[in-house]
Amino acid sequence: MSNPDVKTLLSIPGDRDVFTKMASEPTYHEAFIQSSIEVAAKGKFNDLDLQWLYPSSQEEMQNFEILLGAWRQAAVDDAKTYHRPQWILVASVSNLPYVESSIVYLVQGIKQNLDWVNLISYDFYTPTSFSSTTGPSSALHNRIARSLSANFGIDAWIQSLANLPRKQIVFEIPFHGWAWKLANPDKNDVFSKALGPAKGYQYISQDGQIDYSNVRKFIKENHAEYVKDDSRYSISYAYAGSTWIAYESEYIIPDKISSAKSSKVLGYFAWNIAADNEVNTLASAAQTNWS
């Protein structure tokens, strides 16, 4: 690597059903653990990130905890055997320490076996999950539904029964937004009535997702109105005609970074940097304000 201060992370996504089956069978999870370390070593990665989004029963949560314990032990053994640095082990988890009230993360296993967790603190509202109204998709705070916000998630992991150490928490900054079709173009605020995902743009996916770089393109091409910083939720949004987009911007990121630093969490991660524009506006805003 050209910069020894940079650590690279191999992220392992997968179908939830595949993870469920793998974690339920010792022979499967042993094979998974061994292959994950082998692939990371071959690719000269430093970290491993498991993205099981999300365990869907308490039994699966128990299997997740067992998997993490076996993963950590394998990482320790690998470091001793091959005389290399200890692997950094990470998992991406729900914004809250539970998926549902009866499906709760077993935090002791997380504390003992992971270096940190990446909180999925985004996509609180999307045109498919909330099709009838627009919404603050990556709200920092939310008076309408407090649990659908990044701040609430961080506090929940720290202060509730979870009691996860602050330095084991990393929060997410999304480099994408979500586009709704307004029911009435003249009513274009957050939580205005909507008709599902926006249509008619090649750069907006069928479910309404749009990269930040294309939000900028949408604003320019359509002479869209936009709100740089809606302080009620710490989001930006833009609208033109019947299309309404909630997104992250360089005006919002300083608020999020400031809040995270006040909470004394370990750091932030971005999903994903390919969605930034050609001059890396969002990445630069995050890096500048975290420094």
Summary of the structure (lengths in Angstrom):
residues: 291
radius of gyration: 20.0
end to end distance: 22.5
largest distance: 65.7
contacts: 954
relative contact order: 0.11
helix: 36%
strand: 24%
